[in-house]
Amino acid sequence: MINKRKLFKFFIFIFLMIGMVLSIFVISSNKIKVYADEITTYEVLKTALASANSNTTITVGNAIEIPNGETLDGNGATVRVPVPKINEDGTLNDSCSGWGVFFISDSSNVEICNMTIMGGCPEDDPEHWYEEYEKAAISAKGSSYLKLTNVTLTRSYRGLYTDYEAKVEMHNCNVVRNAAEYGGGIYSCGTLLMDGCSLSENRSLSSEGGGGALENQGLFIANNTVIVNNYSTECGGAINGVGNMYLINCTVTGNASETDKKGAGISVRRGTFYAVNSIFTDNYRKNGSTLFREDIAVQSAGTYNIKLINCIYSAINENGIDSNCLEKTNCYVDTECNTATSYRNSGVLNRTGGYTDSFNHPVAMTKTFGKPELY
């Protein structure tokens, strides 16, 4: 007759062994994966990402073209060049890798999702079209279409470039801590649509380089998007607007520029600028020893089409704006800048309206002056 006590102990032993095996499986499936060899082809990259997770880091040995019709799911992984342009502490690395991460060719239709991307500084290379403004972690060429969802572009020489006929949609994306001569976060010549995104801690580098977060040469439409704590060495600490811009439910605060050219937050160079249900506060420009609060400004006198509806702002520089070209409907002037203090001090809004867990300010800028405290 089988001893019940021994049988009970036997089953307990079996259950414990099964538990240990499952635990080892879970741990091994979530362990940090770093691919030692640099990946150079799309097919190998897609295979590697199929089994990736948020602990996976994949290094690319050259900019990889994503073929037409492809959807590349990163499963939370980081895809990067060996040496990104921006170090972890936010400082520039002049010995960075000489290529970006992805490019999309003319007429291609591509989607990228669930991925963190870190690029280097693409070298001048006619074969890959690398003019200065085209250098980026991702370059969308010609009349290509690119959709980005849950993608973070960071630590790159410019996060994104869109060509003149290209169309890019960004949903729930972050463009954080990138730098370039101009258009530090994004340089867009085509159509750029953003929904539920954030652009933060980006900067331009050249004395003639505008658009800390974005240089817009085409059509820019943003909804529920935060543009905060960006820096420009010319006009447009947040956005240098040469094309048409439409902002809905957006916040532009804590941006700065150091220049004699106007527009610490939004610099309107030409075209149309409409904003609805949006906040523009606490953006500053320094010219010499003088500090200006300047959320919106035009670069030079001319004919513009600027409309603000149900907006809050702290200071608009109306010099050069014809009275018939600026329309403000049901707007509130927040001279004390109380409205957006929490954005600047506490964090970046996420898609659901709450704050991200943390929004630290590393030493990412070489310039320091007045409000806001730029690193």
C-alpha positions, 0 to 999 in steps of 0.5 A: 500500500502506497504511503500517503505521506510519501505520495503527498511529498512526491507531489509537492516536489513535482509542483516545486520543480514545475514552479522553478522551471517556469520561473527560470523561463520567465526570467530568461524570457525577460532578461536583458538582451544585447546583440553583440553583432551589428545588424545591417539588413532589414530581414535580420533586424525584423527577425531579431525584433520578433523575439524582442522585449523592452530589455532588448537592445539592437545595434545597427551597423548602417542606416537600414531601409524599411521596404514598402508595405512593411510594419516594423514592431519593436516590441519595446526594444531599443534600436540604436547606432553603436555610439549615439550623438547625445551621451546619456548625460545630455552632452554632445558626442563628437565621436558618434557613429556616422549614420542614422537608423532608418530611411524610407525611400520615395513612394514607400508606405511604412509603419514603425511601432513600439520602439526606442530609436537612437541615431548618430550623425549621418555623414555627407553621403550623396548615395543616401541623400544626406544634406544637412537638413536630411540628417536624422535617426529616421529620414522619410524621403520623396513622397513616402508615408510613415506612421510612428506609434509608441516610438521614442526618438532620442539621443540622435543628431535630429530625430526625424526628417520629412521630405517635401512630399512626404507625410508622417503621422506620429501617435503617442510618440516622444521626441526627447533630447536630440540636437542638430544645427537646426531643427534639433528634434525634427526638420519637416518639409512635408506634412507632419501630423502629431497626436498625443506626443511630446517634444522635450529637451531638444536643441539647435546648435548653429548660431543660424539654427532655428527650431529647438524642437521643430523646424517646420517648412511644410504643414504641421498639425498637432493635437494633444501634444506637449512642447516643453523645455526645448532650446534654440540658438536662433528663433523658435525655441519650440518651433521655427514656423516657415510653413503652415501650423495648426495646434489643437489642445497643445501646451508650449511652455518652458522653451527658450532661445538666445538670439536677437531674432524673435520667437522664444516659443513659436516663431512665425516666419510666414504662412498661417498659424492657428491655435485652439484650446492651447496654452503658451506660457513661460517661454523666454528669449535672451538677447545680450543681457536682456530677457524677454518673455515671448510665447509667440512672435513674427520674425519680420513685418509682413502679412500673416494669418494668426488666430488664437481661439480659447487659448492661454498665453503669457506674452505675444510680441506683436511687433511686425504683426498687422492688426488685421492679421492677429485674431484672439478670441476668448483668450486669457493672458496669464501674466504670472505664468501660473497655468503651466508651472506644473508642466515645467516642474513636474513632468510631461503629460502622457496620452491620458492626461496625467504626468509621466513618472519622472521628468528629470533635467540632466545637464543637456544644455551649455547655455544657462540663463534666467527662467526657465531653468534650462539644465 
